[in-house]
Amino acid sequence: MTDHTKVIVTWLDAHAASDGWLAANDMDKEPCRVTTLGYLIPDGKEGHVTVAQTVSPDGECYHLFCIPAGMVESVVIV
């Protein structure tokens, strides 16, 4: 079995600031902060933090999630 580090990644996501017509100065100005828990894939997609939802005993990964490194606020080892 391959050991993988479990991490919590906090990152800012792109999001819609309104759901229709709106004056620009009335838009939601709060960031869309997301927290992702998973297994760090150290040799994942270049320029991204890659996290797997599940890793099988033989090293197969399920639901690889690639977060652009510039959007990452923190990576904490669990």
Phi and psi in radians as a Rosetta constraint file:
Dihedral C 1 N 2 CA 2 C 2 CIRCULARHARMONIC -1.565 0.35
Dihedral N 2 CA 2 C 2 N 3 CIRCULARHARMONIC 2.303 0.35
Dihedral C 2 N 3 CA 3 C 3 CIRCULARHARMONIC -1.466 0.35
Dihedral N 3 CA 3 C 3 N 4 CIRCULARHARMONIC 2.377 0.35
Dihedral C 3 N 4 CA 4 C 4 CIRCULARHARMONIC -2.224 0.35
Dihedral N 4 CA 4 C 4 N 5 CIRCULARHARMONIC 2.489 0.35
Dihedral C 4 N 5 CA 5 C 5 CIRCULARHARMONIC -1.383 0.35
Dihedral N 5 CA 5 C 5 N 6 CIRCULARHARMONIC 2.231 0.35
Dihedral C 5 N 6 CA 6 C 6 CIRCULARHARMONIC -1.479 0.35
Dihedral N 6 CA 6 C 6 N 7 CIRCULARHARMONIC 2.304 0.35
Dihedral C 6 N 7 CA 7 C 7 CIRCULARHARMONIC -2.333 0.35
Dihedral N 7 CA 7 C 7 N 8 CIRCULARHARMONIC 2.751 0.35
Dihedral C 7 N 8 CA 8 C 8 CIRCULARHARMONIC -1.979 0.35
Dihedral N 8 CA 8 C 8 N 9 CIRCULARHARMONIC 2.097 0.35
Dihedral C 8 N 9 CA 9 C 9 CIRCULARHARMONIC -1.873 0.35
Dihedral N 9 CA 9 C 9 N 10 CIRCULARHARMONIC 2.177 0.35
Dihedral C 9 N 10 CA 10 C 10 CIRCULARHARMONIC -1.862 0.35
Dihedral N 10 CA 10 C 10 N 11 CIRCULARHARMONIC 2.247 0.35
Dihedral C 10 N 11 CA 11 C 11 CIRCULARHARMONIC -2.630 0.35
Dihedral N 11 CA 11 C 11 N 12 CIRCULARHARMONIC 2.815 0.35
Dihedral C 11 N 12 CA 12 C 12 CIRCULARHARMONIC -1.733 0.35
Dihedral N 12 CA 12 C 12 N 13 CIRCULARHARMONIC 2.251 0.35
Dihedral C 12 N 13 CA 13 C 13 CIRCULARHARMONIC -1.818 0.35
Dihedral N 13 CA 13 C 13 N 14 CIRCULARHARMONIC 2.648 0.35
Dihedral C 13 N 14 CA 14 C 14 CIRCULARHARMONIC -1.230 0.35
Dihedral N 14 CA 14 C 14 N 15 CIRCULARHARMONIC 2.543 0.35
Dihedral C 14 N 15 CA 15 C 15 CIRCULARHARMONIC -2.761 0.35
Dihedral N 15 CA 15 C 15 N 16 CIRCULARHARMONIC 2.827 0.35
Dihedral C 15 N 16 CA 16 C 16 CIRCULARHARMONIC -1.378 0.35
Dihedral N 16 CA 16 C 16 N 17 CIRCULARHARMONIC 2.264 0.35
Dihedral C 16 N 17 CA 17 C 17 CIRCULARHARMONIC -1.553 0.35
Dihedral N 17 CA 17 C 17 N 18 CIRCULARHARMONIC -0.035 0.35
Dihedral C 17 N 18 CA 18 C 18 CIRCULARHARMONIC -2.748 0.35
Dihedral N 18 CA 18 C 18 N 19 CIRCULARHARMONIC 2.958 0.35
Dihedral C 18 N 19 CA 19 C 19 CIRCULARHARMONIC -2.010 0.35
Dihedral N 19 CA 19 C 19 N 20 CIRCULARHARMONIC 0.331 0.35
Dihedral C 19 N 20 CA 20 C 20 CIRCULARHARMONIC 3.065 0.35
Dihedral N 20 CA 20 C 20 N 21 CIRCULARHARMONIC -2.763 0.35
Dihedral C 20 N 21 CA 21 C 21 CIRCULARHARMONIC -1.124 0.35
Dihedral N 21 CA 21 C 21 N 22 CIRCULARHARMONIC 2.411 0.35
Dihedral C 21 N 22 CA 22 C 22 CIRCULARHARMONIC -2.874 0.35
Dihedral N 22 CA 22 C 22 N 23 CIRCULARHARMONIC 2.509 0.35
Dihedral C 22 N 23 CA 23 C 23 CIRCULARHARMONIC -1.141 0.35
Dihedral N 23 CA 23 C 23 N 24 CIRCULARHARMONIC 2.346 0.35
Dihedral C 23 N 24 CA 24 C 24 CIRCULARHARMONIC -0.951 0.35
Dihedral N 24 CA 24 C 24 N 25 CIRCULARHARMONIC -0.645 0.35
Dihedral C 24 N 25 CA 25 C 25 CIRCULARHARMONIC -1.327 0.35
Dihedral N 25 CA 25 C 25 N 26 CIRCULARHARMONIC -0.091 0.35
Dihedral C 25 N 26 CA 26 C 26 CIRCULARHARMONIC -1.731 0.35
Dihedral N 26 CA 26 C 26 N 27 CIRCULARHARMONIC 0.038 0.35
Dihedral C 26 N 27 CA 27 C 27 CIRCULARHARMONIC -1.200 0.35
Dihedral N 27 CA 27 C 27 N 28 CIRCULARHARMONIC 2.768 0.35
Dihedral C 27 N 28 CA 28 C 28 CIRCULARHARMONIC -1.165 0.35
Dihedral N 28 CA 28 C 28 N 29 CIRCULARHARMONIC 2.094 0.35
Dihedral C 28 N 29 CA 29 C 29 CIRCULARHARMONIC -1.803 0.35
Dihedral N 29 CA 29 C 29 N 30 CIRCULARHARMONIC 0.047 0.35
Dihedral C 29 N 30 CA 30 C 30 CIRCULARHARMONIC -1.345 0.35
Dihedral N 30 CA 30 C 30 N 31 CIRCULARHARMONIC 2.493 0.35
Dihedral C 30 N 31 CA 31 C 31 CIRCULARHARMONIC -1.223 0.35
Dihedral N 31 CA 31 C 31 N 32 CIRCULARHARMONIC 2.723 0.35
Dihedral C 31 N 32 CA 32 C 32 CIRCULARHARMONIC -1.691 0.35
Dihedral N 32 CA 32 C 32 N 33 CIRCULARHARMONIC 1.568 0.35
Dihedral C 32 N 33 CA 33 C 33 CIRCULARHARMONIC -1.540 0.35
Dihedral N 33 CA 33 C 33 N 34 CIRCULARHARMONIC 2.278 0.35
Dihedral C 33 N 34 CA 34 C 34 CIRCULARHARMONIC -2.139 0.35
Dihedral N 34 CA 34 C 34 N 35 CIRCULARHARMONIC 2.536 0.35
Dihedral C 34 N 35 CA 35 C 35 CIRCULARHARMONIC -2.092 0.35
Dihedral N 35 CA 35 C 35 N 36 CIRCULARHARMONIC 2.199 0.35
Dihedral C 35 N 36 CA 36 C 36 CIRCULARHARMONIC -2.112 0.35
Dihedral N 36 CA 36 C 36 N 37 CIRCULARHARMONIC 2.287 0.35
Dihedral C 36 N 37 CA 37 C 37 CIRCULARHARMONIC -1.947 0.35
Dihedral N 37 CA 37 C 37 N 38 CIRCULARHARMONIC 2.299 0.35
Dihedral C 37 N 38 CA 38 C 38 CIRCULARHARMONIC -3.120 0.35
Dihedral N 38 CA 38 C 38 N 39 CIRCULARHARMONIC -2.911 0.35
Dihedral C 38 N 39 CA 39 C 39 CIRCULARHARMONIC -1.761 0.35
Dihedral N 39 CA 39 C 39 N 40 CIRCULARHARMONIC 2.144 0.35
Dihedral C 39 N 40 CA 40 C 40 CIRCULARHARMONIC -1.157 0.35
Dihedral N 40 CA 40 C 40 N 41 CIRCULARHARMONIC 2.281 0.35
Dihedral C 40 N 41 CA 41 C 41 CIRCULARHARMONIC -1.864 0.35
Dihedral N 41 CA 41 C 41 N 42 CIRCULARHARMONIC 1.704 0.35
Dihedral C 41 N 42 CA 42 C 42 CIRCULARHARMONIC -1.112 0.35
Dihedral N 42 CA 42 C 42 N 43 CIRCULARHARMONIC -0.483 0.35
Dihedral C 42 N 43 CA 43 C 43 CIRCULARHARMONIC -1.852 0.35
Dihedral N 43 CA 43 C 43 N 44 CIRCULARHARMONIC 0.673 0.35
Dihedral C 43 N 44 CA 44 C 44 CIRCULARHARMONIC -1.344 0.35
Dihedral N 44 CA 44 C 44 N 45 CIRCULARHARMONIC -2.724 0.35
Dihedral C 44 N 45 CA 45 C 45 CIRCULARHARMONIC -1.123 0.35
Dihedral N 45 CA 45 C 45 N 46 CIRCULARHARMONIC 2.302 0.35
Dihedral C 45 N 46 CA 46 C 46 CIRCULARHARMONIC -1.044 0.35
Dihedral N 46 CA 46 C 46 N 47 CIRCULARHARMONIC 2.366 0.35
Dihedral C 46 N 47 CA 47 C 47 CIRCULARHARMONIC 1.370 0.35
Dihedral N 47 CA 47 C 47 N 48 CIRCULARHARMONIC 0.164 0.35
Dihedral C 47 N 48 CA 48 C 48 CIRCULARHARMONIC -2.303 0.35
Dihedral N 48 CA 48 C 48 N 49 CIRCULARHARMONIC 2.780 0.35
Dihedral C 48 N 49 CA 49 C 49 CIRCULARHARMONIC -1.697 0.35
Dihedral N 49 CA 49 C 49 N 50 CIRCULARHARMONIC 2.073 0.35
Dihedral C 49 N 50 CA 50 C 50 CIRCULARHARMONIC -1.840 0.35
Dihedral N 50 CA 50 C 50 N 51 CIRCULARHARMONIC 2.247 0.35
Dihedral C 50 N 51 CA 51 C 51 CIRCULARHARMONIC -2.242 0.35
Dihedral N 51 CA 51 C 51 N 52 CIRCULARHARMONIC 2.377 0.35
Dihedral C 51 N 52 CA 52 C 52 CIRCULARHARMONIC -1.809 0.35
Dihedral N 52 CA 52 C 52 N 53 CIRCULARHARMONIC 2.457 0.35
Dihedral C 52 N 53 CA 53 C 53 CIRCULARHARMONIC -1.216 0.35
Dihedral N 53 CA 53 C 53 N 54 CIRCULARHARMONIC -0.728 0.35
Dihedral C 53 N 54 CA 54 C 54 CIRCULARHARMONIC -2.455 0.35
Dihedral N 54 CA 54 C 54 N 55 CIRCULARHARMONIC 2.487 0.35
Dihedral C 54 N 55 CA 55 C 55 CIRCULARHARMONIC -2.212 0.35
Dihedral N 55 CA 55 C 55 N 56 CIRCULARHARMONIC 2.186 0.35
Dihedral C 55 N 56 CA 56 C 56 CIRCULARHARMONIC -1.366 0.35
Dihedral N 56 CA 56 C 56 N 57 CIRCULARHARMONIC 2.884 0.35
Dihedral C 56 N 57 CA 57 C 57 CIRCULARHARMONIC -1.001 0.35
Dihedral N 57 CA 57 C 57 N 58 CIRCULARHARMONIC -0.476 0.35
Dihedral C 57 N 58 CA 58 C 58 CIRCULARHARMONIC -1.642 0.35
Dihedral N 58 CA 58 C 58 N 59 CIRCULARHARMONIC 0.179 0.35
Dihedral C 58 N 59 CA 59 C 59 CIRCULARHARMONIC 1.607 0.35
Dihedral N 59 CA 59 C 59 N 60 CIRCULARHARMONIC 0.008 0.35
Dihedral C 59 N 60 CA 60 C 60 CIRCULARHARMONIC -1.230 0.35
Dihedral N 60 CA 60 C 60 N 61 CIRCULARHARMONIC 2.478 0.35
Dihedral C 60 N 61 CA 61 C 61 CIRCULARHARMONIC -1.974 0.35
Dihedral N 61 CA 61 C 61 N 62 CIRCULARHARMONIC 2.530 0.35
Dihedral C 61 N 62 CA 62 C 62 CIRCULARHARMONIC -2.103 0.35
Dihedral N 62 CA 62 C 62 N 63 CIRCULARHARMONIC 2.398 0.35
Dihedral C 62 N 63 CA 63 C 63 CIRCULARHARMONIC 0.969 0.35
Dihedral N 63 CA 63 C 63 N 64 CIRCULARHARMONIC 1.214 0.35
Dihedral C 63 N 64 CA 64 C 64 CIRCULARHARMONIC -1.310 0.35
Dihedral N 64 CA 64 C 64 N 65 CIRCULARHARMONIC 2.240 0.35
Dihedral C 64 N 65 CA 65 C 65 CIRCULARHARMONIC -2.062 0.35
Dihedral N 65 CA 65 C 65 N 66 CIRCULARHARMONIC 2.099 0.35
Dihedral C 65 N 66 CA 66 C 66 CIRCULARHARMONIC -1.885 0.35
Dihedral N 66 CA 66 C 66 N 67 CIRCULARHARMONIC 1.979 0.35
Dihedral C 66 N 67 CA 67 C 67 CIRCULARHARMONIC -1.839 0.35
Dihedral N 67 CA 67 C 67 N 68 CIRCULARHARMONIC 2.125 0.35
Dihedral C 67 N 68 CA 68 C 68 CIRCULARHARMONIC -0.943 0.35
Dihedral N 68 CA 68 C 68 N 69 CIRCULARHARMONIC 2.270 0.35
Dihedral C 68 N 69 CA 69 C 69 CIRCULARHARMONIC -0.983 0.35
Dihedral N 69 CA 69 C 69 N 70 CIRCULARHARMONIC -0.600 0.35
Dihedral C 69 N 70 CA 70 C 70 CIRCULARHARMONIC -1.195 0.35
Dihedral N 70 CA 70 C 70 N 71 CIRCULARHARMONIC -0.259 0.35
Dihedral C 70 N 71 CA 71 C 71 CIRCULARHARMONIC -1.663 0.35
Dihedral N 71 CA 71 C 71 N 72 CIRCULARHARMONIC -0.140 0.35
Dihedral C 71 N 72 CA 72 C 72 CIRCULARHARMONIC -1.418 0.35
Dihedral N 72 CA 72 C 72 N 73 CIRCULARHARMONIC 2.225 0.35
Dihedral C 72 N 73 CA 73 C 73 CIRCULARHARMONIC -1.595 0.35
Dihedral N 73 CA 73 C 73 N 74 CIRCULARHARMONIC -0.683 0.35
Dihedral C 73 N 74 CA 74 C 74 CIRCULARHARMONIC -2.775 0.35
Dihedral N 74 CA 74 C 74 N 75 CIRCULARHARMONIC 2.678 0.35
Dihedral C 74 N 75 CA 75 C 75 CIRCULARHARMONIC -2.264 0.35
Dihedral N 75 CA 75 C 75 N 76 CIRCULARHARMONIC 2.062 0.35
Dihedral C 75 N 76 CA 76 C 76 CIRCULARHARMONIC -2.035 0.35
Dihedral N 76 CA 76 C 76 N 77 CIRCULARHARMONIC 2.252 0.35
Dihedral C 76 N 77 CA 77 C 77 CIRCULARHARMONIC -1.342 0.35
Dihedral N 77 CA 77 C 77 N 78 CIRCULARHARMONIC 2.311 0.35
